[in-house]
Amino acid sequence: MGFTQRQAGGRFTRDEADHYIQRLQNGESDEARTAGGESWREAAREQLLGHLPAEQLAGELRRRGWMVIEPLAP
């Protein structure tokens, strides 16, 4: 639903509560909003990972318990 931290704790103004109740009763969803948020997050993640050397990424994965397999030479 896109709640703020305050709202996630159960604290809403009367207007906010009315707004969310109306949306739920009308069957509205946050699919478009979520998709926009996810695409922003995905772009930021790709931008960050694109600047890290492969060796550093592999080292971090190994540190977290993943197995990294080197590609075969052509």
Secondary structure, DSSP 8 states (H G I E B T S, - for coil): ----HHHHTT---HHHHHHHHHHHHTT---HHHHHHHHHHHHHHHHHHHHTS-HHHHHHHHHHTT---------
